[in-house]
Amino acid sequence: MEYFLQSTDYVGVSFWLVSVAMVAATVFFLYEGMHVKESWRVSMLLMGLVTLIAGIHYYYMRDYWIASQESPIVYRYIDWLLTVPLQMIEFYLILVAAGLAARSGIFWRLLVGTLVMLLGGYAGENNWIHPTLGFVIGMVGWIYIVYEVFRGESSVIASKKDSINKAFKALGLIIVFGWAIYPIGYIFGLLSPMIGMGTVNINFLNVTYNLADFVNKILFGLIIWDVARKDSSKDLQDV
Ligand SMILES: *C/C=C(C)/C=C/C=C(C)/C=C/C1=C(C)CCCC1(C)C
């Protein structure tokens, strides 16, 4: 049982780095949110809330890991349960912020996909169901979200405005490639015995999840910040 971070604990170091990055990102998003045009402020505030919620959980996850050297499964999934839906709202909000007529059904469908994905993963990681089954259920939820973003109602609406379409596609790429880091962590961390790659490797699982959270919360927010900023300065030029 350790109380402090050890120099050999590279997983602990990754928890540490991400926890501090989340705090810094929160300050950045909240501050920058005050300087974009009004219709983008709620979007920027949401990004700040996502990194704030993640930051709080990371402080707990970090301590949990350092003390027990075990996966902080409950903290991790509570964090995801709160932050992923907030990011799904973002998809809906950027359409609204851009003045496009979007229906809230877009958000509700993305939420259903999120819940299926996270419940599958949670049940699998806790061994309530076979980890492989949990993985399959999680994949179904994820694929459904990808479908909605690229082929569903929201993508059709986004295509009506060029600048938004670009942002939508960029966020969509995060949902595909950034999010793919999570199942990679799950496969090589938890399913390794099933694919003949030795024993469960929670070091790999946690480092990979930590990297994924960094990309999918902070980079995701930076993309929105970039669109918001460009959309705001364009308006100033129009005046
Ligand atoms: C801020 C947190 C985010 C964006 C978390 C995203 C989590 C995922 C995309 C998790 C995906 C999973 C699968 C696609 C299958 C296996 C189980 C999961 C839950 C790790």
The ligand as a MOL file (V3000), in Angstrom:
LIG
                    3D

  0  0  0     0  0            999 V3000
M  V30 BEGIN CTAB
M  V30 COUNTS 20 20 0 0 0
M  V30 BEGIN ATOM
M  V30 1 C -14.9260 11.3170 -21.8190 0
M  V30 2 C -15.1210 9.9390 -21.9500 0
M  V30 3 C -15.3780 9.2780 -23.1350 0
M  V30 4 C -15.4790 10.0080 -24.4270 0
M  V30 5 C -15.5380 7.8670 -23.0520 0
M  V30 6 C -15.7950 7.0680 -24.0790 0
M  V30 7 C -15.8800 5.6690 -23.9010 0
M  V30 8 C -15.9900 4.7420 -24.8910 0
M  V30 9 C -16.0750 5.1330 -26.3330 0
M  V30 10 C -16.0330 3.3330 -24.5490 0
M  V30 11 C -16.1940 2.3320 -25.4290 0
M  V30 12 C -16.2590 0.8850 -25.1700 0
M  V30 13 C -16.5010 0.0780 -26.2740 0
M  V30 14 C -16.7290 0.6360 -27.6300 0
M  V30 15 C -16.5520 -1.4160 -26.1800 0
M  V30 16 C -15.9300 -1.9470 -24.9390 0
M  V30 17 C -16.3470 -1.2210 -23.7530 0
M  V30 18 C -16.0620 0.2790 -23.7800 0
M  V30 19 C -17.0630 0.8530 -22.7920 0
M  V30 20 C -14.6430 0.5360 -23.2890 0
M  V30 END ATOM
M  V30 BEGIN BOND
M  V30 1 1 1 2
M  V30 2 2 2 3
M  V30 3 1 3 4
M  V30 4 1 3 5
M  V30 5 2 5 6
M  V30 6 1 6 7
M  V30 7 2 7 8
M  V30 8 1 8 9
M  V30 9 1 8 10
M  V30 10 2 10 11
M  V30 11 1 11 12
M  V30 12 2 12 13
M  V30 13 1 12 18
M  V30 14 1 13 14
M  V30 15 1 13 15
M  V30 16 1 15 16
M  V30 17 1 16 17
M  V30 18 1 17 18
M  V30 19 1 18 19
M  V30 20 1 18 20
M  V30 END BOND
M  V30 END CTAB
M  END
